[in-house]
Amino acid sequence: ARATQSSYARGGGVSNKTIKHALTDATPAPEQVQYQSAAIHGQWCDETDYAAYGGTDLCPSVSQYPGGDKQLASLLDGAGKPGKTPDLTFTQTQIDAAVAYTLNTTAPAAGRQLGKGEVKTASGKQYAGMMTQYEGLMDAAREPQMAMIAASTPNKATRDALKDALKVPSAQSYFDDTASEQARSSGELSQREFESFEVGRRYANTAYLSDLQQMEGDNLIREQIRVQNLGNWLALASKRELEKNNILTGQVLALLATEHYRPQLAAKMEQVKAGNAR
């Protein structure tokens, strides 16, 4: 998942060209970042947007994934229509939506990258140094969200393990009841869905409890297994909450970094402009 995460941060694994450019191009001026967000949002337009400015290039129609670039659910459950079943393994479009959400909530809005001519002056070099510091913080702010997206991506390493697990009838029953559409079609689970499957099929699964009743052994041992599985299930829920809190903490860091660096970069930019004018 870490390799996948690194790839996403550099635009790999993203099919949407506008999003890819936002990840890989030099940081534009803050107002251009806002234009960029508006351009991306046209593909995730919801009914509220359409009622306000539907039919324009910013909202040509209501998306099949409405609000995908501005809802936390895009990271946690996969983008889609309201009320849909949560997905732990994302489709390509859901991956793009989650990356778009990440860009919106960690937008580099403090200042732009300088050009070659601008970095030759002392002020230009200082500005570039501040931008490097700022970008380091923004990368940290974005990391938990990129990690969540990577952990929600189909993982080829799960294919054989899933095939082996589904030989057990109770596991097959649980998979049929809970698997995401992407997992059903590809035969691959994301890291998140694989973890949930491994814990859930042993606890939140009445078919597995029936299996236990048919196994040889003491009832106390069976009860201990149930208790252990319950502990696993609760630990998994705690893990999910920690992941969500990390995402929210990263977004706060992005806002703090932007507010800290925006005035410094703006002041230094004036010095850069003055130096170039001479």
N, C-alpha and C positions, 0 to 999 in steps of 0.2 A: 504493500500500500504506500510506503514511503516513496518508492520510485515513481509510482503513478502520481502521487502528490506533487513531486518535483516537476514532472512533465506538465501537469495542469498549470503550474505557476508560470511556465514559459510558453503557454499557449498550446501545448501538445494535448491531444485527446479532446479538443474543443472543435466542434464542426462549424459553429457560427463565426463567420469572417469578422464581423464587427467586434464581437467579444474577443476574438483572437488578437486583433489589432490593439484593443485596449490593454491586453496583457503584455504585448511585446513591443509596442511602439514607445518612443520616448515620451515621458510625462508631459502633456500639453498644459497650457495655461488653465487656471481654475475654471474660467468660463467655458473653455472648450471641453473640460471634463463633464460639465453640466449638459452641454450639447450631446456629448457622447452617450450619457445616460438616457437622454430623451430618445436618441436614435435607436438604442438597444430596446427601449421599452415598447416601441411599436410592435414588437413581436410577442409581447406578453400583456397586451392591452386587456383590461377587464371591463365589466359592464359599467362601472362608475366612470371610468375614463371615456368609454364610448358615448355615454350620455352627455359628457362635457364637451368633447372635441372629436367625436367619432367621424370617420370619413376623411380625416386629414392624414398626412404621412406619419404623424405621431401615433395614430390609432386607426389604421385602415379598417379593422374589424375586431370583434372580440376573439381573443386567442383561445385555442383548445387548452392552453395552460395559463389561464388568466391570473395576472399578478405574480407570475413566476419569478420575476426579477426583484420583487419587493416584499415577499412573504417569507418569514422564517421557516414555514412549513416546507419550502422548497429544499431546504437543507435536511430537515428532520424526516420528512415523509415522502419527498419527491413532489415536484410540481404537478398540478392537474386541476381538474374542476373541483369546486367546493363539495365536500362530503365524500370524496373518493377514499378508497381503502389505502392506508399508508403503504408505501413501498420502501423496502430497505435495500433493494438492488435497483439502481436507476437505469432508465433508457438513455440513449444519447441526448435526446431533447431535454430530459430532466437534468442531465449533467450540465448542459449548456445553461439552463435556467438557474441552477444552483451557483454556477460560476458568475452569472450575471448578478445574482443577489449579492454575492461576495464582493464584486466590484462596486456595487452601489453602497454597501455598508462600510467599505474601507477605501473610499475614493480618495486618491492623492490630490487633495484640493488646496494644498498650501502654496504651491508654486510650480513653475514649469522647468523643464530641463533647458539649459543654455545651449546655444550653438557654438561652433568652433571659434568664431570670431569673438564671442562674448567671454570666453573663459581665459583669454590671454591676459586680461588685466588682473591686478591684485584683488579688486572687488569681485571679479568673475570667479577667481579661484576660491575665494571665501564662500561665495554663493554655492559653488559646486560642492564644497565640503559640507555645508549645511544641508544641501539636498541629499547627500550621501547618508548623513546622520538620520534625516527624516525618513528616507526610504528604508533604512534598517528597522526603524520602529514600525513602519507600515507593513513590512514583510512579516514581522512578529504578530501584528494585529490580524493579518490575513491567514496566518498559518493554521489556527484551529478550524477555520471553515474549509480550507483546502484539504486538511486532513479528513474531515467528515465526508467531503465529496469523494476523495480517493477510497475511503472505506465503504462507500456506497456504490462503487464501480464493480461490474462483473469481474470475478477473479478466476482465471483458468485453473489455478491450483486447487480450487474446490470441486472441480468436475469429478475426479475419481473418488474423492471422499464422499460426495453426495451419492454417486452410483452405489457405493458400498453400503451406505446407511439405508438407502431405499429398498434394500433387500429384506429389511425387517418390516413386516406389514404395518405395525403401529407408526413407524417413521414415515412410510409412504402415505398413510392416512393423514398425518399431521402436515406433511408437505402439501398434499392436495388441498387442505383447508386453509393454509396460511401463506403459501409461496407467492411472491410477486410475479407479475406477468413476465417480466424480463427473465426471471429465474426459470419459469416454466418453459419459455421459448428457447433459451440458450443452454439450459442445463448447467448453468454456472451461477453461484451465489456471490454476493459481495461479502467482504469481511464482516460487516454488520449483520447481514442476514444469516451468514453461516453460524456466527456466534449465537444468534437468537434461535436458530433452528436446533442447534446442538443442546441448548438448555431447555427450550420449550418442548421439544418432542419427548423429553424425559419427565417433564413436570406438568405443563399445561396441556395434557393429552390424555383423555380418558382411555384411549386404545392402549396406551402404554401401561396404565394402571391395570387394565385387564390382563396384559402380558405378565405383570408382576404376580398376579393372583395364580397364574398357572405355573410359575417357576417353583422349583424345589427350594427349600430353605426355610428358615425360621421367620415367623411373621415380624419379629422385632427387627431382624435384618432388613426386611422389606420396608418397614417404617423408617429405619435409619436412612435408607436410600431416598425415600420421599422427602425427609427433612433436609438431607443434603442437596437434593435437587431444588427444593424451595429456596434454600440459601443461595444457590447459583442463580436462580431466577431473580431474587431480590438484588443480588450483587450486580446483575446485568442492568436492572432498572437504575441502580445508583450510578453505574457507568454512563448510561444515557444522559442522566441529569448533569453529571460532571462535564460531559461533552457539550451540552447545551450552554452551561455556565461559562465554559471556556470560549465559546463563540461570542457570547454577550460581552465577556471581558475584553476580547479582542476588538470588538466594535467600540467599546469605551476608549481603549488605547488609541485607536485610529482617530477618534474625535479629539482626544487630549493632545496627540502629536500634531494634528493639523492646527489646532488653536495655538499651540506653543510656537510652531515654526512659521505660521502664516505671516505675522507681523515682521519677524526677523528677515524672512525671505523677501517680503515686499520692500522693506527698507534697503536691503542689499541690492535689490533689482534696480532701485532708483540710482544707486551709486554706479551700477554696471552701465545703465543707460547714459548717465552723465559722462562716464569714462569713454564710452564709444562715440559720444557726440563731439568730444574734443579732438 
